[in-house]
Amino acid sequence: MTPRFSMEGIRRTVFGQGSAASLGEEVRLLEAKRVLMVIDPQVLAAGALQPALDSLKKAGVAYHIFDKLTREPEPAEADAAASAGKEFKAQAVVGIGGGSALDLAKAAAVLMTNPGQATDYVGLELVKTSGKPVICLPTTAGTGSEVTFTAVFTRRSDKFKGGINGRLLYPHTAILDPLLTVSCPPYITAIVGMDALTHAMEAFTSRAATPLSDLNALKAIELIGENLRAAFAHGDNLEAREGMLLGSYLAGLALAQAGVGAVHAMAYPLGAFYDIPHGEANATLLPFVLRFNLMACPERFATMAYALAELPDDLSTREGAEACVQEVFELSYDLGIPPNLGALEVPQAEVPAMAQKAMTVARPIANNPRKVNAKDLEGIYHQAFEGE
């Protein structure tokens, strides 16, 4: 029986090489003449954004650049970006960069129209007034932030990681230009690509999965399986970069529709406690959580295996499911993903605390295909220390 579901999200998507040069045109479609630009400082320094900036000038759009953001940004950075936008009287917000820049842009847009600070809205559906319209231009193929309703922050003072979540955070427009991802370094390409694979696999096996999320998740798995190694091996491979950017986008749509699972819940403490990048934490944990979850839905695991890799047609369901997990281990090895948590310098003595923290990430825990408790999570963490 098809479950009851509803669908909402991003309103417009522009995809293709050179599409960043359409930014000015897209801003004018929003009837905006002044925009706040939230840009990753490394992306800005690389000089790849000139076509986008030139298009704003051509369209007669004034802009203010905010680039004071860090990896895994603090809530105060969103407050600062919103203040800059208000002072500039921006009518729209543009985010350019990886997931941190896009999340910050989404948060700034709602903070410009709602009272208080970013920390006041950490939770689900706490934002009550629509923000300024947001246009996102991702420069990595992994986070899917350009199509999701989440802005995640890390508060290092008390080791807190959480997000502003709600339907009013959906961006208006995503501009997906593969040329913007070409300069992404190999290791970053690897971990954000595995992050996208995590989104797709967790959405496909989620207890909240729908027929529409399944379509997006499976196609994302297929595109990532076909293109991630090639994009990692040779960053100038535009065909692979296109495939990965589209795969990341579809995985983000699936995530927004069906949610994620225990990988994400377990990754949160790694970011909050040890400042490990979100994509790296997901990439390291993914195969171990898959191995734990396999028994809950082996048919879905077998389906993912055939989407991810070329396999013999005559595998049994169990063989296909096990092949799925093995293929993810092999992909991680090829990409140089840390083989275990020890390689990330995480102290194993902290496993009980991490498991307790992970259990508080309620929605991913509830979505996980196999019911988990804190002891289960401790067991997965310990396996992730031991490696394959």
C-alpha positions as CSV (number, residue, x, y, z in Angstrom):
1,M,0.0,0.0,0.0
2,T,1.3,3.4,-0.9
3,P,1.8,5.5,2.2
4,R,0.2,8.9,2.6
5,F,2.6,11.7,1.7
6,S,2.8,15.4,0.7
7,M,5.3,17.1,-1.4
8,E,6.8,20.6,-1.4
9,G,10.2,22.2,-1.9
10,I,12.3,24.2,-4.3
11,R,10.4,26.1,-6.9
12,R,12.9,26.4,-9.8
13,T,16.0,24.5,-10.9
14,V,18.5,25.6,-13.6
15,F,21.1,22.9,-14.6
16,G,23.9,22.9,-17.1
17,Q,27.5,24.0,-17.9
18,G,27.7,27.8,-17.7
19,S,24.4,28.3,-15.9
20,A,26.1,30.4,-13.2
21,A,26.1,33.2,-15.7
22,S,22.3,33.2,-15.5
23,L,22.3,34.4,-11.9
24,G,21.5,38.0,-12.7
25,E,18.5,36.9,-14.8
26,E,17.3,34.6,-12.0
27,V,17.5,37.4,-9.5
28,R,15.5,39.7,-11.7
29,L,12.8,37.1,-12.0
30,L,12.4,37.5,-8.3
31,E,12.0,41.2,-8.8
32,A,15.0,41.9,-6.6
33,K,17.5,44.7,-7.2
34,R,19.6,44.3,-4.1
35,V,21.0,40.9,-2.9
36,L,23.1,39.6,-0.1
37,M,25.8,37.2,-1.4
38,V,26.9,34.5,1.1
39,I,30.0,33.1,-0.4
40,D,32.6,30.6,0.8
41,P,35.8,32.6,1.0
42,Q,37.9,30.0,-0.7
43,V,35.4,29.8,-3.6
44,L,35.5,33.6,-3.8
45,A,39.3,33.6,-3.8
46,A,39.5,31.0,-6.6
47,G,37.9,33.5,-9.1
48,A,35.4,31.1,-10.6
49,L,32.5,33.3,-9.8
50,Q,33.2,36.1,-12.2
51,P,30.6,35.1,-14.7
52,A,28.0,35.1,-12.0
53,L,29.1,38.5,-10.6
54,D,29.2,39.9,-14.1
55,S,25.7,38.7,-14.8
56,L,24.5,40.7,-11.7
57,K,26.1,43.9,-12.9
58,K,24.6,43.3,-16.4
59,A,21.1,42.9,-14.8
60,G,21.5,46.1,-12.8
61,V,21.5,44.2,-9.5
62,A,23.5,45.6,-6.6
63,Y,25.1,43.1,-4.3
64,H,26.9,42.9,-0.9
65,I,29.3,40.0,-0.3
66,F,29.4,38.3,3.1
67,D,32.3,35.8,3.2
68,K,33.0,35.7,7.0
69,L,32.0,32.0,7.4
70,T,33.8,28.9,8.6
71,R,33.5,25.2,7.9
72,E,30.6,23.9,10.0
73,P,29.5,27.4,10.9
74,E,28.5,28.7,14.3
75,P,25.0,30.2,14.8
76,A,26.5,33.6,15.3
77,E,27.7,33.6,11.7
78,A,24.1,33.4,10.5
79,D,23.2,36.3,12.8
80,A,26.1,38.3,11.3
81,A,25.0,37.5,7.8
82,A,21.4,38.5,8.5
83,S,22.6,41.8,10.0
84,A,24.6,42.5,6.9
85,G,21.6,41.7,4.7
86,K,19.3,44.0,6.7
87,E,21.9,46.8,6.6
88,F,22.2,46.5,2.9
89,K,18.4,46.3,2.5
90,A,18.8,43.1,0.5
91,Q,15.6,41.8,-1.2
92,A,17.0,38.3,-1.9
93,V,19.9,36.1,-0.7
94,V,22.3,34.2,-2.9
95,G,24.4,31.3,-1.4
96,I,27.5,30.1,-3.3
97,G,29.7,27.3,-2.0
98,G,29.5,24.0,-0.2
99,G,26.8,23.1,2.3
100,S,28.0,25.5,5.0
101,A,27.6,28.5,2.7
102,L,24.2,27.4,1.4
103,D,22.9,26.6,4.9
104,L,24.1,30.0,6.1
105,A,22.3,31.7,3.2
106,K,19.0,29.9,4.0
107,A,19.3,30.8,7.7
108,A,20.2,34.5,7.0
109,A,17.2,34.8,4.7
110,V,14.7,33.8,7.5
111,L,16.6,35.8,10.2
112,M,16.2,38.9,8.1
113,T,12.4,38.7,8.5
114,N,12.0,37.0,11.9
115,P,13.0,38.4,15.3
116,G,15.7,37.0,17.4
117,Q,18.8,35.0,16.7
118,A,19.6,31.7,15.0
119,T,19.7,29.8,18.2
120,D,16.0,30.7,18.8
121,Y,15.0,28.7,15.8
122,V,17.0,25.5,16.2
123,G,14.4,22.7,16.0
124,L,11.5,21.9,13.7
125,E,9.0,24.4,12.2
126,L,9.9,27.2,14.6
127,V,10.3,29.8,11.8
128,K,6.9,31.4,11.4
129,T,7.5,34.1,8.7
130,S,8.8,33.5,5.2
131,G,12.3,34.7,4.6
132,K,13.8,36.6,1.7
133,P,13.9,34.4,-1.4
134,V,17.1,32.3,-1.7
135,I,19.1,31.2,-4.8
136,C,21.7,28.5,-4.2
137,L,24.7,27.7,-6.4
138,P,26.5,24.7,-5.0
139,T,30.2,24.3,-5.7
140,T,30.5,20.8,-4.4
141,A,28.4,17.7,-5.4
142,G,27.3,16.3,-2.1
143,T,25.3,18.2,0.5
144,G,22.1,18.7,-1.4
145,S,21.6,21.8,0.7
146,E,20.3,23.6,-2.4
147,V,17.0,21.6,-2.2
148,T,16.6,20.9,1.5
149,F,14.8,22.7,4.4
150,T,17.7,22.5,6.9
151,A,20.4,24.9,8.0
152,V,22.9,23.1,10.3
153,F,25.2,24.8,12.8
154,T,27.9,23.7,15.3
155,R,28.2,25.5,18.6
156,R,31.7,24.6,19.7
157,S,31.4,26.2,23.2
158,D,29.1,23.5,24.5
159,K,29.7,20.8,21.7
160,F,26.2,21.3,20.3
161,K,25.2,20.5,16.7
162,G,21.7,21.2,15.4
163,G,19.7,22.8,12.7
164,I,17.0,25.2,11.8
165,N,14.5,23.0,10.1
166,G,11.2,23.9,8.4
167,R,9.4,24.3,5.1
168,L,10.1,28.1,5.1
169,L,13.8,27.4,4.6
170,Y,13.4,25.8,1.2
171,P,15.4,27.8,-1.4
172,H,13.4,29.3,-4.2
173,T,16.0,28.5,-7.0
174,A,18.9,26.2,-7.5
175,I,21.5,26.9,-10.2
176,L,23.5,23.8,-10.8
177,D,26.6,24.6,-12.9
178,P,29.1,21.7,-13.1
179,L,31.9,24.1,-14.0
180,L,31.7,25.4,-10.4
181,T,32.6,22.0,-9.0
182,V,35.7,21.4,-11.2
183,S,38.1,23.0,-8.8
184,C,36.9,20.9,-5.8
185,P,39.9,19.0,-4.5
186,P,39.9,15.2,-4.8
187,Y,39.4,14.4,-1.1
188,I,36.6,16.9,-0.7
189,T,35.1,15.4,-3.9
190,A,35.3,12.0,-2.2
191,I,33.7,12.9,1.1
192,V,30.9,15.1,-0.2
193,G,30.2,12.4,-2.9
194,M,29.9,9.8,-0.1
195,D,27.7,12.2,1.8
196,A,25.3,12.3,-1.3
197,L,25.4,8.5,-1.4
198,T,24.5,8.4,2.3
199,H,21.5,10.7,1.6
200,A,20.3,8.5,-1.2
201,M,20.7,5.2,0.6
202,E,19.2,6.4,3.9
203,A,16.3,8.0,2.0
204,F,15.7,4.8,0.0
205,T,15.7,2.6,3.2
206,S,13.9,5.2,5.4
207,R,10.6,4.3,7.1
208,A,9.2,7.5,5.6
209,A,10.2,6.6,2.0
210,T,7.6,7.3,-0.7
211,P,7.4,6.3,-4.4
212,L,8.7,9.7,-5.4
213,S,11.6,9.6,-3.0
214,D,12.4,6.1,-4.2
215,L,12.7,7.3,-7.8
216,N,15.1,10.2,-6.8
217,A,17.1,8.0,-4.5
218,L,17.7,5.2,-6.9
219,K,18.7,7.4,-9.7
220,A,21.0,9.3,-7.4
221,I,22.7,6.0,-6.4
222,E,23.1,5.0,-10.0
223,L,24.7,8.4,-11.0
224,I,27.0,8.4,-8.0
225,G,28.1,4.8,-8.7
226,E,28.8,5.7,-12.3
227,N,30.7,8.9,-11.7
228,L,32.2,9.4,-8.2
229,R,35.4,7.4,-8.9
230,A,35.9,9.3,-12.2
231,A,35.3,12.7,-10.6
232,F,37.8,11.9,-7.8
233,A,40.4,10.6,-10.2
234,H,40.3,13.5,-12.6
235,G,38.6,16.7,-11.5
236,D,38.4,18.1,-15.0
237,N,36.2,15.2,-16.2
238,L,33.1,17.3,-16.9
239,E,30.9,14.3,-17.7
240,A,31.7,12.9,-14.3
241,R,31.2,16.3,-12.6
242,E,27.8,16.7,-14.3
243,G,26.7,13.2,-13.2
244,M,27.8,13.8,-9.6
245,L,26.1,17.2,-9.4
246,L,22.8,15.8,-10.7
247,G,23.2,12.8,-8.4
248,S,23.7,15.0,-5.4
249,Y,20.7,17.1,-6.4
250,L,18.5,14.0,-6.7
251,A,19.8,12.7,-3.4
252,G,18.9,16.0,-1.8
253,L,15.4,15.8,-3.1
254,A,15.1,12.2,-1.7
255,L,16.4,13.4,1.6
256,A,13.9,16.2,1.8
257,Q,11.1,13.8,1.0
258,A,12.0,10.8,3.1
259,G,14.6,11.9,5.7
260,V,17.7,10.2,6.7
261,G,18.7,7.5,9.3
262,A,21.2,6.4,11.9
263,V,24.3,7.4,9.9
264,H,23.3,11.0,10.2
265,A,22.4,10.7,13.9
266,M,25.7,9.0,14.6
267,A,27.6,11.6,12.6
268,Y,26.3,14.5,14.6
269,P,28.4,13.8,17.8
270,L,31.5,13.4,15.6
271,G,31.0,16.9,14.4
272,A,29.9,18.4,17.7
273,F,32.5,16.7,19.9
274,Y,35.5,16.5,17.5
275,D,34.8,19.0,14.7
276,I,34.9,16.3,12.1
277,P,33.4,17.5,8.8
278,H,29.9,16.2,8.3
279,G,30.7,14.5,4.9
280,E,33.7,12.8,6.4
281,A,31.8,11.5,9.4
282,N,29.0,10.2,7.2
283,A,31.4,8.6,4.7
284,T,33.3,6.8,7.5
285,L,30.1,5.5,9.2
286,L,28.0,4.6,6.2
287,P,29.2,1.0,5.5
288,F,29.0,0.0,9.2
289,V,25.5,1.3,9.6
290,L,24.4,-0.4,6.4
291,R,25.7,-3.7,7.7
292,F,23.6,-3.3,10.8
293,N,20.5,-2.3,8.9
294,L,20.7,-5.0,6.2
295,M,18.4,-7.5,7.9
296,A,15.5,-4.9,8.1
297,C,15.0,-4.6,4.4
298,P,17.2,-6.9,2.3
299,E,15.1,-6.5,-0.8
300,R,15.8,-2.7,-0.8
301,F,19.5,-3.4,-0.2
302,A,19.6,-5.7,-3.2
303,T,17.9,-3.0,-5.3
304,M,20.5,-0.5,-4.2
305,A,23.3,-2.9,-5.1
306,Y,22.2,-3.2,-8.7
307,A,21.9,0.6,-8.9
308,L,25.3,1.2,-7.5
309,A,27.4,-1.4,-9.4
310,E,27.4,-4.0,-12.2
311,L,26.6,-7.3,-10.6
312,P,25.5,-10.8,-11.8
313,D,21.8,-11.1,-12.6
314,D,21.4,-14.3,-10.7
315,L,22.2,-13.2,-7.1
316,S,19.7,-14.1,-4.4
317,T,18.2,-11.3,-2.4
318,R,20.5,-12.0,0.5
319,E,23.5,-12.1,-1.8
320,G,22.5,-8.8,-3.4
321,A,22.0,-7.1,-0.1
322,E,25.4,-8.2,1.1
323,A,26.9,-7.1,-2.2
324,C,25.5,-3.6,-1.5
325,V,27.4,-3.3,1.7
326,Q,30.6,-4.7,0.2
327,E,30.4,-2.3,-2.8
328,V,30.2,0.6,-0.4
329,F,33.2,-0.7,1.5
330,E,35.1,-1.0,-1.8
331,L,34.1,2.5,-3.0
332,S,35.2,4.0,0.3
333,Y,38.6,2.2,0.0
334,D,39.1,3.4,-3.6
335,L,38.4,7.0,-2.5
336,G,40.7,7.0,0.5
337,I,37.9,7.4,3.0
338,P,39.2,6.8,6.6
339,P,38.7,3.0,7.2
340,N,37.7,3.5,10.8
341,L,37.0,6.0,13.5
342,G,40.5,5.6,15.0
343,A,41.9,7.1,11.8
344,L,39.8,10.2,12.6
345,E,41.5,10.4,16.1
346,V,38.2,9.8,17.9
347,P,38.7,8.4,21.4
348,Q,37.0,5.1,21.7
349,A,36.3,5.7,25.4
350,E,33.7,8.3,24.4
351,V,31.5,5.8,22.6
352,P,28.8,5.7,25.3
353,A,28.6,9.5,25.3
354,M,28.4,9.6,21.6
355,A,25.7,7.0,21.4
356,Q,23.6,8.9,24.0
357,K,24.0,12.1,22.0
358,A,23.1,10.3,18.8
359,M,19.9,9.0,20.3
360,T,18.7,12.6,20.8
361,V,18.7,13.2,17.0
362,A,15.1,12.1,17.0
363,R,13.9,12.1,13.4
364,P,16.8,10.2,11.8
365,I,16.6,7.6,14.6
366,A,12.9,7.2,14.0
367,N,13.4,6.9,10.2
368,N,16.1,4.2,10.5
369,P,14.8,1.0,8.9
370,R,16.0,-1.1,11.9
371,K,14.9,0.0,15.4
372,V,17.9,1.1,17.4
373,N,18.7,2.0,21.0
374,A,21.8,3.4,22.6
375,K,23.4,0.0,23.1
376,D,23.0,-0.8,19.4
377,L,24.6,2.5,18.5
378,E,27.5,1.7,20.8
379,G,28.0,-1.6,19.0
380,I,28.1,0.1,15.6
381,Y,30.6,2.7,16.8
382,H,32.8,0.0,18.2
383,Q,32.6,-1.9,14.9
384,A,33.5,1.3,13.1
385,F,36.7,1.5,15.3
386,E,37.6,-2.0,14.3
387,G,37.1,-1.4,10.6
388,E,35.9,-3.9,7.9
